[in-house]
Amino acid sequence: MAILVIGVRYNEAETLVTHVQWGRVDRANPFVWVEKPKVTEAKDLIGYIYREDVVQTVFAIDGHRD
């Protein structure tokens, strides 16, 4: 499995990421959710990142996923 980050939320000053939307996906096909996305505090995701081999990000820009 891999962690896929699909969104972030910043503090009011837009200087720090406070929350992250993420879930677990199949490594071979990152568009197949193994664990549906959830929103957690950014600090809580760090522990999960240390336990996974792969962390990927996908963000929508103008309606397209890059």
HELIX and SHEET records of a PDB file:
HELIX    1   1 ALA A   42  ARG A   51  1                                  10    
SHEET    1   A 4 TRP A  33  GLU A  41  0                                        
SHEET    2   A 4 VAL A  17  VAL A  25 -1                                        
SHEET    3   A 4 ALA A   2  TYR A  10 -1                                        
SHEET    4   A 4 VAL A  55  THR A  57  1                                        
SHEET    1   B 2 ALA A  60  ILE A  61  0                                        
SHEET    2   B 2 HIS A  64  ARG A  65 -1                                        
END                                                                             
